[in-house]
């Protein structure tokens, strides 16, 4: 069983791919692991007895857990690899030969060669990868050779050497693997087009290649070359699972720091990454409490200077999410707009957001009252309410082709459903499917009753619908002389537009905002509650309509039958003895004779 402080952390870890780091009581990383689902993987260390003795010893030494969220399981694998090399944790397997993952290189030279390598040379060559599957690399290189006739020799094919006829064609030309640019049989422009196509493939734009492999596979099968067809099928499976792009490792980025931040009403959440030799080697997220009138720029500068000292960073370039003026001539600050550097900014922001979510989950577990108040204050701020909405009510209409129209009112108190206060309304004054008139009726009935019974009124009313339904509800409040005394909004489903009284232009809350999530939850709850009641009314209506034509069977008998047999089919299947026990011999005989044919 994990210590109490770790149990709390385990409850808030996200179910995302990423890496996790275990620290001992000296703050030293003792283990780095990867996971497709961080929560499941990390929790598994603590919820069961470990069979392996070394794992049991490891778990006993864990004092703290940190994690970094990434996009894919492949990114997690690559990040784990770079962190193990950096820190060499005590409980991780260390690779003696220290081999890294392979890349595919397009060499910086005239008529570039394309080949696999484990060594990155900073000579302007373009590298793609890294790849965790060597078979994938070999398949891609071989496929490229089959698709495009590229040279494999290491000659200097400068224009001068070609014109001086220094070289002769080799066997690769004679067997059709090369078009002999060494003797001028292939132009540089023609060769460049092939290289551009290969770059597109290595960037993951491989749909055309997949079509080619499928076509070739079928051609082999048509002429009964099944072994060749099977080979192409294996290549096809590998290509369909292929991903060339990684945010975690990029040879284009030598050494940079990355710093981003997000904020709420109380704090900033700052994420800092250190990239060295194209790989992330440090990642940390911090909370900075708001004190006075600090701006995002102030906080980023303050955190950046402190973190560069803490991690002994001497990089000359810092990537940020907003424009800031570099406080030192030792480095410059940039806001990337595209490419791998932009991807690093997005990764950093994502980790800052997950950290903030984790803090909120902690708060909800430790202090649920404070958590609720924070959410209510967020709703108050987003909807510009004069009061904290501790009591909210939401209305929804439900009818199918105008039959059995009903409405539902759900009540939330202190941010939670108060189900004992939920109310159904069978529409009384409206004929046919008139949504606006129905809304006016039920809102009027709801608040006339609260006023008559001197009950507390809500601070916020939510109407499921756009301007029309909101206008109908306002008419009801006006009749009761309480319009303007209670905040009221409408929410339209299609674009989640929020309408305010007297304002023809809606507002749009952030799709991830807690305010919108609470409003959507209330709207969905009202819809569920209304649909359930509507379904029950329809079922009861069908039940009564079939029974009301039977002489001697009245409403009291209906209720007895329904309580005992639950449905019309249950009554039809019942034995004469069961019916007699329920409604007596005389009525049972009438009913049994009526349904006798069934």
C-alpha positions in Angstrom: 0.0 0.0 0.0 1.3 3.4 -1.0 1.9 6.1 1.7 -1.0 8.6 2.1 0.6 11.4 0.1 1.3 9.0 -2.8 -2.2 7.6 -2.7 -3.5 11.1 -3.3 -1.2 11.5 -6.2 -2.2 8.2 -7.8 -5.8 9.4 -7.9 -4.9 12.4 -10.0 -2.5 11.0 -12.5 -4.1 11.3 -16.1 -4.9 8.3 -18.3 -2.6 9.5 -21.1 0.6 8.2 -22.7 3.8 9.5 -21.1 6.8 8.8 -18.8 6.9 8.6 -15.0 9.8 9.1 -12.7 10.2 7.7 -9.2 12.3 9.7 -6.6 13.8 8.5 -3.3 14.1 10.5 -0.1 17.2 12.3 -1.4 15.3 13.6 -4.4 17.3 11.2 -6.7 15.5 9.6 -9.7 15.7 5.8 -9.1 13.4 4.7 -11.9 12.1 6.0 -15.2 9.3 4.2 -17.0 7.0 4.6 -20.0 3.3 3.9 -20.2 0.4 3.9 -22.7 -1.8 4.8 -19.8 0.1 6.6 -17.0 -2.6 6.1 -14.4 -3.0 2.3 -14.9 0.7 1.7 -15.1 1.8 3.7 -12.1 -1.1 2.5 -9.9 -0.2 -1.1 -10.7 3.0 -0.7 -8.6 1.0 0.0 -5.5 -2.3 -1.9 -5.7 -0.9 -5.4 -5.7 1.9 -7.5 -4.1 4.8 -7.5 -6.5 6.2 -11.0 -7.4 9.7 -9.6 -8.1 11.8 -8.9 -5.0 13.6 -6.0 -6.7 10.3 -4.4 -7.6 9.2 -4.7 -4.0 12.4 -2.9 -2.8 11.9 -0.2 -5.5 8.3 0.5 -4.3 9.4 0.8 -0.7 11.9 3.5 -1.7 9.5 5.7 -3.7 8.9 9.0 -2.0 7.7 11.1 -4.9 6.3 10.6 -8.4 6.5 13.0 -11.4 5.3 12.4 -14.9 5.4 14.0 -18.3 2.5 13.6 -20.8 3.2 13.1 -24.5 1.2 12.4 -27.6 1.9 8.8 -28.4 3.3 5.6 -26.9 6.2 5.9 -29.4 7.0 9.4 -27.9 6.9 7.9 -24.4 9.4 5.2 -25.5 11.8 7.8 -27.0 11.6 10.1 -24.0 12.2 7.2 -21.6 15.3 6.3 -23.6 16.8 9.8 -23.4 16.0 10.2 -19.7 17.6 6.8 -18.8 20.7 7.8 -20.6 20.8 11.2 -18.9 20.2 10.0 -15.3 21.1 6.3 -15.3 18.6 5.4 -12.6 19.5 2.7 -10.2 16.6 0.3 -11.1 16.6 0.8 -14.8 18.4 -1.6 -17.2 21.5 0.1 -18.6 22.5 -0.7 -22.2 26.3 -1.4 -22.2 26.9 -0.4 -25.9 24.7 2.7 -25.5 23.3 2.3 -29.0 20.7 4.8 -29.9 17.7 4.4 -32.2 18.2 4.4 -36.0 17.4 7.3 -38.3 16.9 7.6 -42.1 19.3 10.2 -43.6 19.0 12.2 -46.8 22.7 13.2 -47.2 23.6 16.8 -47.9 25.4 16.3 -51.2 24.8 16.5 -55.0 22.4 13.7 -55.9 21.7 12.8 -52.2 22.0 9.2 -51.0 19.3 7.9 -48.7 20.4 5.4 -46.0 19.8 4.3 -42.4 22.2 5.4 -39.6 22.6 5.6 -35.9 24.9 8.6 -36.0 23.7 12.1 -36.6 26.3 14.3 -38.4 25.7 18.0 -38.3 26.5 18.7 -41.9 23.2 19.9 -43.2 21.8 16.5 -43.9 18.2 15.8 -43.2 17.3 13.1 -40.7 14.0 11.4 -40.2 13.0 9.3 -37.1 14.1 8.0 -34.8 12.6 4.6 -35.3 12.1 2.1 -32.5 11.6 -0.7 -35.0 14.7 -1.6 -37.1 12.6 -3.8 -39.4 10.5 -0.7 -40.2 13.7 1.2 -41.1 14.9 -1.6 -43.4 11.4 -1.9 -45.0 11.3 1.9 -45.7 14.8 2.0 -47.1 14.2 -1.0 -49.3 10.8 0.3 -50.5 12.4 3.7 -51.4 15.0 1.8 -53.5 12.2 0.0 -55.3 10.2 3.1 -55.9 13.0 5.4 -56.9 16.3 4.6 -58.6 18.8 6.3 -56.3 22.6 6.1 -56.3 24.3 4.1 -53.5 27.9 5.1 -54.3 29.9 7.7 -52.3 31.4 9.5 -55.2 31.5 13.3 -55.3 29.0 13.9 -58.1 29.7 17.6 -58.5 28.9 19.2 -61.8 32.6 19.6 -62.5 33.4 15.9 -61.9 30.5 14.7 -64.1 31.5 17.0 -67.0 35.1 15.7 -66.7 33.8 12.1 -67.0 35.7 10.9 -64.0 33.3 8.0 -63.4 31.8 5.0 -65.2 28.5 3.3 -64.8 28.5 0.4 -62.4 26.4 -2.8 -62.0 23.6 -0.9 -60.2 22.9 0.9 -63.4 22.9 -2.3 -65.5 20.4 -4.1 -63.2 18.1 -1.1 -63.1 18.7 0.2 -59.6 20.3 3.5 -60.6 19.9 5.9 -63.5 23.6 6.8 -63.6 23.7 10.5 -62.7 27.5 10.0 -62.4 27.7 10.1 -66.2 24.9 12.6 -66.8 22.2 10.0 -67.7 19.9 11.6 -65.0 19.5 15.3 -64.5 19.7 17.0 -61.1 16.1 18.3 -61.5 14.8 14.8 -62.1 16.7 13.4 -59.1 15.4 16.2 -56.9 11.8 15.4 -57.6 12.5 11.8 -56.4 14.1 13.2 -53.2 11.0 15.4 -52.6 8.7 12.5 -52.9 10.9 10.5 -50.4 10.8 13.3 -47.9 7.0 13.3 -48.1 7.0 9.6 -47.4 9.3 10.0 -44.4 7.2 12.8 -43.0 4.3 10.3 -42.8 2.5 11.3 -46.0 2.5 7.7 -47.2 -1.0 7.2 -48.7 0.3 7.0 -52.3 3.0 4.5 -51.2 0.3 2.3 -49.5 -1.7 2.4 -52.7 1.3 1.3 -54.6 2.1 -1.6 -52.3 -1.6 -2.8 -52.3 -1.6 -2.7 -56.1 1.7 -4.6 -56.3 0.5 -7.2 -53.8 -2.6 -7.8 -55.9 -0.6 -8.1 -59.1 1.7 -10.7 -57.5 -1.4 -12.6 -56.3 -3.0 -12.5 -59.7 0.0 -14.3 -61.3 0.3 -16.7 -58.4 3.5 -15.2 -56.9 2.2 -15.8 -53.4 5.6 -15.5 -51.6 6.1 -12.1 -53.2 2.5 -11.1 -52.4 3.1 -12.1 -48.7 6.3 -10.0 -48.6 4.3 -7.0 -49.9 1.6 -7.7 -47.4 4.1 -7.6 -44.5 5.4 -4.3 -45.9 1.9 -2.9 -46.1 1.2 -3.8 -42.4 4.4 -2.1 -41.3 3.6 1.0 -43.4 0.1 1.4 -42.1 1.4 1.4 -38.6 4.3 3.7 -39.5 4.7 7.2 -37.9 7.8 9.2 -38.7 7.1 12.3 -36.6 8.1 12.7 -33.0 7.7 15.7 -30.7 10.2 14.2 -28.3 13.2 13.8 -30.5 14.1 16.1 -33.4 17.5 16.4 -35.0 16.7 19.9 -36.2 16.7 21.2 -32.6 20.2 21.1 -31.1 19.7 22.7 -27.7 16.9 24.9 -26.4 14.9 25.7 -23.3 11.1 25.7 -23.5 8.9 27.6 -21.0 5.1 28.2 -21.1 2.4 29.0 -18.6 -1.4 29.0 -18.2 -3.4 30.8 -15.5 -6.6 30.8 -13.5 -7.9 33.3 -11.0 -5.4 32.3 -8.3 -2.2 31.1 -9.9 0.0 30.6 -12.9 1.1 27.1 -13.9 4.6 27.1 -15.5 6.0 24.2 -17.5 9.8 24.1 -18.3 11.5 21.7 -20.7 15.2 21.4 -21.4 16.1 20.0 -24.9 19.7 18.8 -25.6 20.9 17.1 -28.7 17.4 17.1 -30.0 15.9 15.2 -27.0 14.0 16.3 -23.9 16.2 15.7 -20.8 14.4 17.7 -18.1 10.7 18.5 -17.5 9.1 20.2 -14.6 5.8 22.1 -13.8 5.5 24.6 -11.0 2.7 26.7 -9.5 3.2 30.4 -9.0 0.6 32.0 -6.7 -0.7 35.4 -7.8 0.3 38.2 -5.4 -0.3 41.6 -6.9 -0.8 42.5 -10.5 1.8 40.2 -12.1 1.4 39.7 -15.9 2.1 36.4 -17.7 5.3 38.0 -19.0 6.5 38.8 -15.4 5.9 35.3 -14.2 7.6 33.6 -17.2 10.7 35.8 -16.8 10.9 35.2 -13.1 10.5 31.4 -13.5 12.8 31.2 -16.4 15.8 32.8 -14.6 15.3 30.6 -11.6 14.9 27.4 -13.5 17.9 28.1 -15.8 20.0 28.4 -12.6 18.5 25.3 -11.1 19.2 23.1 -14.1 22.5 24.8 -15.0 21.2 25.6 -18.5 23.4 27.6 -20.9 21.3 27.3 -24.0 21.3 30.3 -26.3 17.7 30.0 -27.3 14.5 29.9 -25.2 11.1 29.0 -26.8 8.1 30.7 -25.2 4.3 30.7 -25.6 4.1 34.5 -25.6 6.5 37.2 -26.6 8.8 38.3 -23.8 11.9 40.5 -23.8 15.0 38.5 -22.9 16.4 39.7 -19.6 20.0 38.7 -20.6 22.2 38.9 -23.6 23.2 35.3 -23.0 20.1 34.0 -24.7 17.2 35.1 -26.9 13.5 34.4 -26.5 11.4 33.3 -29.5 7.7 32.4 -30.1 7.8 29.6 -32.8 4.9 29.6 -35.2 5.4 26.3 -37.1 7.4 23.1 -37.1 9.1 21.0 -34.4 9.6 24.0 -32.1 5.9 24.9 -32.3 5.2 21.2 -31.4 7.4 21.6 -28.3 5.4 24.6 -27.2 2.2 22.7 -27.5 3.6 19.8 -25.6 4.7 22.1 -22.8 1.3 23.8 -22.6 -0.4 20.4 -22.5 1.7 19.4 -19.4 0.9 22.7 -17.7 -2.8 22.0 -18.2 -2.5 18.5 -16.9 -0.7 19.8 -13.8 -3.5 22.3 -13.2 -6.1 19.6 -13.5 -4.1 17.4 -11.0 -4.1 20.3 -8.5 -7.9 20.7 -8.9 -8.4 16.9 -8.3 -6.2 17.1 -5.2 -8.3 20.1 -4.0 -11.5 18.2 -4.7 -10.4 15.2 -2.6 -8.9 17.2 0.3 -11.3 20.1 0.4 -14.5 19.5 -1.6 -16.2 22.7 -0.2 -13.4 24.9 -1.5 -13.5 23.1 -4.8 -17.2 23.7 -5.2 -16.9 27.4 -4.3 -14.2 27.8 -6.9 -16.4 26.4 -9.6 -19.3 28.5 -8.6 -17.2 31.6 -8.6 -16.0 30.6 -12.1 -19.6 30.4 -13.3 -20.4 33.7 -11.6 -17.5 35.4 -13.4 -18.1 33.8 -16.8 -21.9 34.6 -16.8 -21.4 38.0 -15.1 -23.8 37.1 -12.3 -24.3 39.5 -9.3 -24.7 36.5 -6.9 -22.9 33.2 -6.4 -25.1 30.6 -8.1 -25.5 28.2 -5.1 -29.0 27.3 -6.3 -29.5 26.7 -10.1 -32.4 25.3 -12.0 -32.6 24.0 -15.6 -35.8 23.4 -17.7 -36.2 21.1 -20.7 -39.3 20.2 -22.8 -40.0 16.7 -24.1 -42.6 15.6 -26.6 -42.7 13.3 -29.6 -44.9 14.5 -32.5 -46.9 16.5 -29.9 -48.0 13.5 -27.8 -47.8 13.5 -24.0 -45.9 16.8 -23.8 -44.0 17.1 -20.5 -41.3 19.3 -19.1 -38.6 18.7 -16.5 -36.9 20.9 -14.0 -33.6 19.8 -12.4 -32.2 21.6 -9.4 -28.5 21.9 -8.4 -27.5 23.2 -5.0 -23.9 23.9 -4.1 -22.9 22.6 -7.5 -24.5 19.2 -7.0 -27.8 17.6 -8.2 -30.5 17.9 -5.6 -32.7 15.1 -6.9 -35.3 15.4 -4.2 -36.1 18.8 -5.6 -36.4 17.6 -9.3 -39.9 18.2 -10.7 -41.9 16.9 -13.7 -44.7 19.0 -15.4 -47.5 17.5 -17.4 -48.4 20.3 -19.7 -52.0 21.5 -19.1 -52.8 24.5 -21.2 -50.9 23.9 -24.5 -52.4 22.0 -27.4 -50.0 20.4 -29.9 -46.2 20.7 -30.1 -45.7 24.4 -29.1 -42.3 24.5 -27.4 -42.5 28.2 -26.5 -45.9 28.1 -24.9 -44.9 25.0 -23.0 -41.8 26.7 -21.6 -43.9 29.7 -20.6 -46.4 27.5 -18.8 -44.0 25.4 -16.8 -41.7 28.2 -15.8 -44.8 30.2 -14.6 -46.1 27.2 -12.6 -42.7 26.4 -11.0 -42.0 29.9 -9.7 -45.6 30.7 -8.8 -45.5 27.7 -6.5 -42.2 28.7 -4.9 -43.6 32.2 -4.3 -46.8 30.8 -2.8 -45.0 28.5 -0.5 -42.4 31.1 0.4 -39.5 28.8 -0.8 -36.0 30.1 -1.7 -35.6 31.1 -5.3 -32.6 30.2 -7.5 -29.8 32.5 -8.3 -29.6 31.2 -11.9 -32.3 29.7 -14.3 -31.0 27.8 -17.4 -33.4 27.3 -20.3 -32.6 24.5 -22.8 -33.1 26.4 -26.0 -32.3 29.6 -27.9 -33.8 33.0 -28.0 -37.4 31.7 -28.5 -37.5 29.5 -25.4 -35.7 32.2 -23.4 -38.2 34.8 -24.4 -41.1 32.5 -23.4 -39.5 32.0 -20.0 -39.1 35.7 -19.5 -42.8 36.2 -20.2 -43.6 33.9 -17.3 -41.2 35.7 -15.0 -42.7 39.0 -16.0 -46.2 37.8 -15.1 -44.9 36.9 -11.7 -43.2 40.3 -11.4 -39.8 38.7 -10.8 -38.1 39.5 -14.2 -34.7 41.0 -13.5 -34.6 39.6 -10.0 -33.3 36.2 -11.0 -30.5 35.7 -13.6 -31.6 33.6 -16.6 -29.9 32.3 -19.7 -30.7 30.1 -22.6 -28.3 27.5 -24.1 -28.8 26.4 -27.8 -27.6 22.9 -28.4 -26.1 23.1 -31.9 -23.2 25.5 -31.2 -23.6 25.7 -27.4 -24.5 29.4 -27.7 -25.3 31.2 -24.4 -28.2 33.7 -24.8 -28.8 36.5 -22.3 -32.1 38.5 -22.0 -32.3 41.5 -24.3 -29.1 40.5 -26.1 -29.5 39.2 -29.6 -25.8 38.2 -29.9 -24.9 35.0 -27.9 -21.6 34.4 -26.1 -19.5 31.3 -26.6 -17.7 29.8 -23.5 -14.5 27.9 -24.0 -15.4 24.2 -24.8 -13.1 23.1 -22.0 -14.4 25.6 -19.4 -15.8 24.3 -16.1 -18.7 26.7 -16.5 -19.9 25.2 -19.8 -19.4 21.7 -18.5 -21.7 22.4 -15.5 -24.3 24.0 -17.7 -24.1 21.0 -20.2 -24.4 18.6 -17.3 -27.5 20.3 -16.0 -29.0 20.5 -19.5 -28.3 16.8 -20.1 -29.7 15.8 -16.7 -32.9 17.8 -17.4 -33.2 16.0 -20.8 -32.7 12.6 -19.2 -35.2 13.3 -16.4 -37.8 14.6 -18.9 -37.3 11.7 -21.4 -37.7 9.1 -18.6 -41.0 10.7 -17.5 -42.2 11.1 -21.1 -41.5 7.4 -21.8 -43.4 6.3 -18.7 -46.4 8.4 -19.7 -46.4 6.9 -23.2 -46.2 3.4 -21.8 -49.0 4.1 -19.2 -51.1 5.7 -22.0 -50.8 2.7 -24.2 -51.5 0.4 -21.3 -54.7 2.3 -20.2 -55.9 2.8 -23.8 -56.0 -1.0 -24.4 -57.6 -1.8 -21.1 -60.2 1.0 -20.8 -62.4 -0.7 -23.4 -62.9 -3.8 -21.2 -66.1 -3.6 -19.2 -65.6 -3.7 -15.4 -62.0 -2.7 -15.5 -61.4 0.7 -14.0 -58.5 2.9 -12.9 -58.1 1.2 -9.5 -57.8 -2.2 -11.2 -55.3 -0.7 -13.7 -53.0 0.2 -10.8 -53.3 -3.2 -9.2 -52.5 -4.9 -12.4 -49.6 -2.6 -13.2 -48.0 -3.0 -9.7 -48.2 -6.8 -10.0 -47.4 -7.5 -13.6 -45.5 -4.4 -14.6 -46.6 -4.4 -18.3 -49.4 -5.3 -20.7 -47.4 -8.3 -22.0 -47.1 -9.5 -18.3 -50.8 -9.3 -17.9 -51.4 -11.2 -21.1 -49.1 -14.0 -20.1 -50.5 -14.3 -16.5 -52.4 -17.5 -15.5 -56.0 -17.3 -14.3 -54.9 -18.1 -10.8 -52.4 -15.1 -10.7 -55.1 -12.7 -12.0 -57.6 -14.0 -9.4 -55.1 -13.4 -6.6 -54.6 -9.8 -7.9 -58.1 -8.5 -8.8 -60.6 -11.2 -7.7 -62.3 -14.1 -9.6 -65.0 -12.0 -11.5 -62.6 -9.4 -12.9 -60.0 -12.0 -13.6 -62.4 -14.0 -15.7 -63.4 -10.9 -17.7 -59.8 -10.1 -18.3 -58.8 -13.7 -19.1 -61.7 -14.1 -21.6 -60.8 -10.8 -23.2 -57.2 -11.8 -23.8 -58.0 -15.5 -24.3 -57.0 -15.6 -27.9 -53.6 -14.1 -27.1 
